[in-house]
Amino acid sequence: MNRSGGSGRPEHSQIQYIVLLVIYLAALVVTTIMGRSARVVRVLGNEVRIASLAGVLSNFGNMCAILMTSYLKRKGFYTALALLLVQLGMLFVGFFAGKNPTAIAGIFSTILVVATIVIIFRREKVIEKYRTAEMDVMKAKQKTAERLFEQTATALVNAIEAKDVYSRGHSMRVAEYSRRIARQLGKSEEECNEIYYAGLLHDVGKIGISYPILTKKGRLTPQEYEQIKRHTTIGKQILSGISEYPYLSIAANSHHERYDGKGYPDKWKGNDIPEIARIISVADAYDAMSSNRSYRAALPQQMVREEIVKGAGTQFDPEIARAMQHLIDLDVDYEMRERAEVKEFAGKSELICTEYRSAVSEGVLVMPNVTQVRLRCVPENGARASRAVPTLILFDSLDGRVHGSEKTVRDLNYFEYAEIRLNGNVVTTGARKARVEALGRSQTGELPKKAADTAYSARIARFKDHVVIDIDDGKTSNRVTIALPDSSRFVYFALTGEYCHLRDVAIQQTQEVIDGSAVQRIAPEISFIDGPEGDVPNVQVDYFRSAVTPGIPVTDGLKIRFHAMSLPTARLIWHCPFISVFTSEDGRVDGKGFREYALVRLDGETWEDEDDGIINDLTVSKKPDFVGWDAWKANNKKGLDCEITFSRTEDRVTLTTENQGLFVQNTTHVEAGRPIYVALTGDQCALTDIRVQAD
């Protein structure tokens, strides 16, 4: 890789130029005066006319002009030329005024210097032209070489991945994820490119693994696993011949090393593992979890993130794991994954169902905003129109899809609430209660349709733990109300049916939001905050920051104690309390002048707006009595007491807390003179008995 330096000249060259300019101007003035003098002086025992010495001094000034030209190139040429023309003019004055032969010699000397400068300039211009052309050729050759290298590397990777259908695209994705991690860590563009190519070729050693072992679908035997592990050393051997890029063989050899020293092939530990291999290790694990495998489907992104969190400090470098977590948080649409083909509604507007649920659409999240659904239904295989009715499935799962197998139901926390046929019939499964009420004739009038079609529309929205669905078939209208088990669960709907062809399906989320006045409650609201109340009202946080306590002024020595319990739906590490450090004019989150300095979670993560100039110094450590993440989550569900202490200076707030062996300390840099507050919030947790002790 080329590394370019600065193009400016050293500072001492500018100083020399100024010195030469001063000498030249002095020589010019003295030459003019001496050229008109007829006096004779004695030099080294000889009589010499002062006018003759003027010629010598003139030539000395000319040499200074040439030197100045070499310092300033083109600009120097014009500068020196102007000065020499001035000198030439003054020598003419000396000649005509004093009829001095020395002045004539000075004139010819100056003309020769001007010619020399012109020649020097033209020569420099020609050299620069050839140098530029040579550089352009070298750059073109370098780009061609880089393109050839990438094409060769890609061809080699494709040859390897052709052996295993489940690894196709893996190396390209690992390369891209590795480059993103490197950028997140602040690496230069050259370093990012090196990491990209290392990621592209990290599995090149698999070309030396036998096909039956590489493509085996079941569990590998210990002997087969030892064979698979050889791909790291084989990759090192293959790539070590590329001496210009030694990082390629390093990454291939060490990307399966673990931060705790339990990896392979060398069992290196911590920072002894080359950084490039530590980066690729995280990217490699992320892609393995977010891609389909012969033994399982791709994991939902939240589960992948949790595994990255669990592996920090054991499998992964903590800093690199944190960078990956940040990239996941930014990837709200789960773009960083294997792009699997989706059958239903993937660029289409139809769904064909033969047997019941033989085809099911992707899930659509139910929000307080009304989602409008329109479709046409045509009976399939000669079925009666009364039987060929579309059905909505209300459910929750980590990946927003309907599942049927026992394993995926368990792994993806699949939970089904109800089935709603669009003729008004409802079957409840996990919902607490359902009610159907007739609204009378169609609210929208007869929907346009073809002769064999039945046209349907539905409006779906939720308010806390209730889902409301208004169904219209162009003749009659019904309202279906579903009471969910609680308000902390997510709700998706998917379309399916039996013996029907769903056509012209259009799903659109509107700006209309339903509130409590539009919903008739059919079951009491479930509350997890009926316990004792302290100095601050209890809060139930059903989803990310859905509720928050009032602000508490931060003073030096402040202590906040409270009881925390994760809700029954909580399943991830970060379903826990959060601590918000902020400023606002009224002491409330999102109040006038609100600015959040830190959002610290009890699992040891924080988030700040990097573009807002906010600085947080976070320290997280697992003490010897740390219970492990699975036990940590289980204990949070049982409920536990928490304490947070604060220290305050004019421009810093430090909070400290410890729970289940996890020590968390965060120092926030705040604006001096601004009131600082703290508020409790979280994700899927209940906070009760909040006590405030201010020193």
Residue pairs with C-beta under 8 A, 6 or more apart in sequence:
1 190
1 193
1 194
2 142
3 190
9 71
13 71
14 71
16 71
17 68
17 71
17 72
17 76
20 64
20 67
20 68
20 71
21 64
21 68
23 61
23 64
24 61
24 64
24 65
24 68
24 83
25 83
27 57
27 58
27 60
27 61
27 64
28 61
28 83
28 86
28 87
28 90
30 54
30 57
31 54
31 57
31 58
31 61
31 87
31 90
31 91
31 106
32 54
32 90
32 91
32 93
32 94
34 50
34 51
34 53
34 54
34 57
35 51
35 54
35 55
35 58
35 91
35 94
35 95
35 98
35 100
35 102
35 103
35 106
36 51
36 94
36 97
36 98
36 100
37 49
37 50
37 51
37 54
38 49
38 50
38 51
38 98
39 49
39 50
40 47
40 48
40 49
40 50
41 47
41 48
41 49
41 50
41 53
42 48
43 53
49 102
51 98
51 100
51 101
51 102
51 103
52 102
54 94
54 102
54 103
54 106
55 102
55 105
55 106
55 109
58 87
58 91
58 106
58 109
58 110
59 109
61 87
62 84
62 87
62 109
62 110
62 113
65 80
65 83
65 84
65 113
65 117
66 80
66 113
66 116
66 117
66 120
68 76
68 79
68 80
69 76
69 77
69 79
69 80
69 117
69 120
69 121
70 76
70 120
72 79
73 124
74 121
74 124
74 125
77 117
77 118
77 120
77 121
80 117
81 114
81 117
84 110
84 113
84 114
84 117
85 114
87 106
87 110
88 107
88 110
88 111
88 114
91 103
91 106
91 107
91 110
92 103
92 107
94 100
94 103
94 106
95 103
95 104
95 107
149 197
150 197
150 200
153 197
153 200
153 201
154 172
154 200
156 201
156 204
156 207
157 171
157 172
157 200
157 201
157 203
157 204
159 207
160 167
160 171
160 203
160 204
160 206
160 207
161 167
161 168
161 169
161 170
161 171
162 168
163 206
163 207
163 211
163 214
163 215
164 206
164 214
164 215
165 215
166 215
166 291
166 292
166 293
166 294
167 203
167 206
169 338
170 203
170 287
170 288
170 291
171 199
171 200
171 201
171 202
171 203
172 200
173 287
173 291
173 336
173 338
174 199
174 200
174 202
174 203
174 280
174 283
174 284
174 287
175 196
175 197
175 198
175 199
175 200
175 283
176 196
176 199
177 199
177 283
177 286
177 287
177 324
177 327
177 336
178 195
178 196
178 198
178 199
178 279
178 280
178 283
179 192
179 193
179 195
179 196
179 199
180 327
180 336
181 195
181 279
181 282
181 283
181 320
181 323
181 324
181 327
182 191
182 192
182 195
182 279
183 192
184 323
184 326
184 327
185 279
185 319
185 320
185 323
187 195
194 245
194 247
194 276
195 251
195 276
195 279
195 280
197 245
197 248
198 247
198 248
198 250
198 251
198 252
198 276
198 280
199 251
199 280
199 283
199 284
201 235
201 239
201 248
201 251
201 252
202 235
202 251
202 252
202 255
202 280
202 284
203 231
203 235
203 252
204 235
204 238
204 239
204 252
205 230
205 231
205 232
205 233
205 234
205 235
205 236
205 237
205 238
205 252
206 214
206 231
206 234
206 235
207 234
207 238
208 230
208 231
208 234
208 238
209 227
209 228
209 230
209 231
209 234
210 227
213 220
213 224
213 227
213 228
214 228
216 224
217 294
217 295
218 295
220 228
229 256
229 264
229 265
232 252
232 253
232 254
232 255
232 256
232 264
232 265
233 253
233 265
235 249
235 252
235 253
236 249
236 250
236 252
236 253
237 249
238 249
238 252
239 245
239 248
239 249
239 252
240 246
240 249
242 248
242 249
247 274
247 276
250 274
250 276
250 277
251 274
251 276
251 277
251 280
253 265
253 266
253 277
254 266
254 268
254 273
254 274
254 277
255 277
255 280
255 281
255 284
256 263
256 264
256 265
256 281
257 263
257 264
257 266
257 267
257 268
257 273
257 277
257 278
257 281
258 269
258 281
258 314
258 315
259 269
259 270
259 273
259 278
259 313
259 314
259 315
259 316
259 317
259 318
260 269
260 313
260 314
260 315
261 267
261 268
261 269
261 270
263 273
263 315
270 317
273 281
273 317
275 317
278 316
278 317
278 320
279 320
281 315
281 316
281 317
281 320
282 308
282 316
282 317
282 320
282 321
282 323
282 324
283 324
285 307
285 308
285 311
285 315
285 316
286 304
286 308
286 324
286 336
287 338
289 298
289 299
289 303
289 304
289 307
290 298
290 299
290 301
290 304
290 336
290 337
290 338
291 298
291 337
291 338
292 298
292 338
292 340
296 411
297 408
298 337
298 338
298 340
299 307
300 398
300 399
300 412
301 328
301 331
301 334
301 337
302 398
302 572
303 398
303 572
304 328
305 325
305 328
305 329
305 572
306 572
306 573
306 629
308 316
308 321
308 324
308 325
308 328
309 321
309 325
309 573
309 574
309 603
309 605
309 629
310 573
310 629
311 321
312 318
312 321
312 322
313 321
313 622
316 324
322 605
325 605
327 336
328 336
329 607
342 362
343 359
344 351
344 359
344 360
344 361
344 362
344 495
345 351
345 361
345 362
345 505
349 503
349 504
349 505
349 506
350 501
350 502
350 503
350 504
350 505
351 359
351 361
351 495
351 496
351 497
351 501
351 502
351 505
352 359
352 380
352 501
352 502
353 359
353 380
353 496
353 497
353 498
353 499
353 500
353 501
353 502
354 380
354 381
354 498
354 499
355 498
356 496
356 497
356 498
357 402
357 404
357 496
357 498
359 496
360 393
360 401
360 402
360 494
360 495
360 496
361 494
361 495
361 496
361 505
362 400
362 401
362 494
363 395
363 397
363 400
363 401
363 402
363 492
363 493
363 494
364 371
364 492
364 493
364 494
364 507
365 400
365 490
365 491
365 492
366 394
366 460
366 461
366 462
366 467
366 491
366 492
366 493
367 461
367 462
367 509
368 461
368 462
368 463
368 513
368 514
368 515
369 461
369 509
369 510
369 511
369 512
369 513
370 459
370 460
370 461
370 509
370 510
370 512
370 513
370 514
371 459
371 460
371 461
371 493
371 507
371 508
371 509
371 510
372 457
372 458
372 459
372 506
372 507
372 508
372 509
372 510
373 456
373 457
373 458
373 459
373 460
373 495
373 505
373 506
373 507
374 447
374 455
374 456
374 457
374 504
374 505
374 506
375 390
375 455
375 456
375 495
375 502
375 503
375 504
375 505
375 506
376 449
376 450
376 453
376 454
376 455
376 456
376 502
376 503
376 504
377 388
377 389
377 390
377 422
377 453
377 454
377 455
377 456
377 497
377 500
377 501
377 502
377 503
378 388
378 452
378 453
378 500
378 501
378 503
379 385
379 387
379 388
379 452
379 499
379 500
379 501
380 388
380 499
380 500
380 501
381 499
383 498
383 499
383 500
385 454
386 423
387 498
387 499
388 497
388 498
388 499
388 500
389 421
389 422
389 423
389 497
389 498
389 500
390 421
390 422
390 456
390 495
390 496
390 497
390 500
390 502
391 419
391 420
391 421
391 422
391 495
391 496
391 497
391 498
392 419
392 420
392 421
392 422
392 458
392 460
392 469
392 493
392 494
392 495
393 402
393 416
393 418
393 419
393 493
393 494
393 495
393 496
394 416
394 417
394 418
394 419
394 420
394 431
394 467
394 482
394 491
394 492
394 493
395 402
395 414
395 415
395 416
395 417
395 491
395 492
395 493
395 494
396 413
396 414
396 415
396 417
396 489
396 490
396 491
396 492
397 403
397 412
397 413
397 414
397 415
397 492
398 412
398 413
398 571
399 412
400 492
401 412
401 494
402 414
402 416
402 494
402 496
403 409
403 412
403 414
408 414
413 571
415 430
415 489
416 429
416 430
417 428
417 429
417 430
417 431
417 467
417 482
417 484
417 485
417 491
418 426
418 427
418 428
418 429
418 430
418 431
418 434
418 482
419 426
419 427
419 429
420 426
420 469
420 471
420 480
420 482
422 456
422 458
422 471
422 473
423 471
423 473
424 436
424 438
424 471
424 478
424 480
425 436
426 434
426 436
426 480
426 482
428 434
428 482
430 485
431 482
431 483
431 484
431 485
432 483
432 484
432 485
432 523
433 482
433 483
433 522
433 523
434 480
434 481
434 482
434 483
434 522
435 480
435 481
435 522
436 478
436 479
436 480
437 478
437 479
437 481
438 476
438 477
438 478
439 470
439 476
439 477
439 478
439 479
440 476
440 477
441 475
441 476
441 477
442 472
442 473
442 474
442 475
442 476
442 477
443 470
443 472
443 477
444 457
444 472
444 474
445 474
446 474
446 475
447 455
447 456
447 457
447 472
447 473
447 474
448 455
449 455
449 474
453 503
454 473
454 474
455 473
455 474
456 471
456 472
456 473
456 474
457 471
457 472
458 469
458 470
458 471
458 472
459 469
459 470
460 467
460 468
460 469
460 493
461 467
461 468
461 512
461 513
461 514
462 468
462 484
462 491
462 514
463 514
463 515
463 516
463 518
463 519
464 487
464 516
464 525
464 542
465 483
465 484
465 485
465 486
465 487
465 523
465 525
465 526
466 481
466 482
466 483
466 484
466 519
466 521
466 522
466 523
467 481
467 482
467 484
467 491
468 479
468 480
468 481
468 482
468 514
468 518
468 519
469 479
469 480
469 481
469 482
470 477
470 478
470 479
470 480
471 477
471 478
471 479
471 480
481 519
481 520
481 522
483 521
483 522
483 523
484 491
485 526
486 526
486 542
486 567
486 568
486 569
487 525
487 526
487 542
488 542
488 543
488 567
488 568
488 569
488 570
488 684
489 569
490 543
495 502
495 505
527 540
528 540
528 565
528 567
528 686
529 538
529 539
529 540
529 686
529 687
529 688
531 538
531 563
531 688
531 689
532 688
532 689
533 688
533 689
533 690
534 562
534 688
534 689
534 690
534 691
534 692
535 690
535 691
535 692
536 549
536 550
536 552
536 680
536 690
536 692
537 549
537 550
537 690
538 686
538 687
538 688
538 689
538 690
539 547
539 548
539 549
539 680
539 681
539 686
539 687
540 547
540 567
540 686
540 687
541 547
541 548
541 681
541 682
541 683
541 684
541 685
541 686
541 687
542 567
542 684
543 683
543 684
544 683
545 578
545 681
545 682
545 683
547 681
548 580
548 589
548 679
548 680
548 681
549 679
549 680
549 681
549 687
549 690
550 587
550 588
550 679
551 582
551 584
551 587
551 588
551 589
551 591
551 677
551 678
551 679
552 558
552 560
552 677
552 678
552 679
552 692
553 587
553 675
553 676
553 677
553 694
554 581
554 646
554 648
554 653
554 676
554 677
554 678
555 646
555 648
555 694
555 695
556 646
556 647
556 648
556 649
556 695
557 645
557 646
557 647
557 694
557 695
558 645
558 646
558 648
558 678
558 692
558 693
558 694
558 695
559 643
559 644
559 645
559 646
559 692
559 693
559 694
560 643
560 644
560 646
560 678
560 680
560 690
560 691
560 692
560 693
561 641
561 642
561 643
561 644
561 689
561 690
561 691
561 693
562 577
562 641
562 642
562 680
562 687
562 688
562 689
562 690
562 691
563 639
563 640
563 641
563 642
563 687
563 688
563 689
564 576
564 577
564 602
564 636
564 639
564 640
564 641
564 642
564 682
564 685
564 686
564 687
565 636
565 637
565 638
565 639
565 640
565 685
565 686
565 688
566 575
566 576
566 633
566 636
566 637
566 684
566 685
567 575
567 684
567 685
567 686
568 637
569 684
570 576
570 633
570 636
570 637
570 683
570 684
570 685
571 633
572 633
573 603
573 629
573 632
573 633
574 601
574 603
574 605
574 683
575 633
575 636
575 682
575 683
575 684
575 685
576 601
576 602
576 603
576 636
576 682
576 683
576 685
577 601
577 602
577 642
577 680
577 681
577 682
577 685
577 687
578 599
578 600
578 601
578 602
578 680
578 681
578 682
578 683
579 598
579 599
579 600
579 601
579 602
579 644
579 655
579 657
579 678
579 679
579 680
580 589
580 596
580 598
580 599
580 678
580 679
580 680
580 681
581 596
581 597
581 598
581 599
581 600
581 653
581 655
581 668
581 670
581 676
581 677
581 678
582 589
582 594
582 595
582 596
582 597
582 676
582 677
582 678
582 679
583 593
583 594
583 595
583 597
583 670
583 671
583 674
583 675
583 676
583 677
584 590
584 591
584 592
584 593
584 594
584 595
584 677
585 591
585 592
585 593
586 592
587 675
587 677
588 594
589 596
589 679
589 681
595 612
596 609
597 608
597 614
597 616
597 653
597 668
597 669
597 670
597 676
598 606
598 608
598 614
598 616
598 666
598 668
599 606
599 607
599 608
600 606
600 618
600 655
600 664
600 666
601 682
602 642
602 657
602 659
602 662
602 664
603 632
603 662
604 618
604 620
604 662
604 664
606 616
606 618
606 666
608 614
608 615
608 616
614 668
614 669
615 668
615 669
616 666
616 667
616 668
616 669
617 666
617 667
618 664
618 665
618 666
619 663
619 664
619 665
619 666
620 662
620 663
620 664
620 665
621 662
621 663
622 661
622 662
622 663
623 658
623 661
623 662
623 663
624 661
625 660
625 661
626 632
626 660
626 661
626 662
627 635
627 660
627 661
631 660
632 660
632 662
635 660
636 685
640 659
640 660
642 657
642 659
643 657
644 655
644 656
644 657
644 678
645 655
645 656
645 657
646 653
646 654
646 655
646 656
646 678
647 653
647 654
647 656
648 654
648 676
650 672
650 673
651 669
651 670
651 671
651 672
652 667
652 668
652 669
652 670
653 667
653 668
653 670
653 676
654 665
654 666
654 667
654 668
655 665
655 666
655 668
655 678
656 663
656 664
656 665
657 664
657 665
658 664
670 676
680 687
680 690
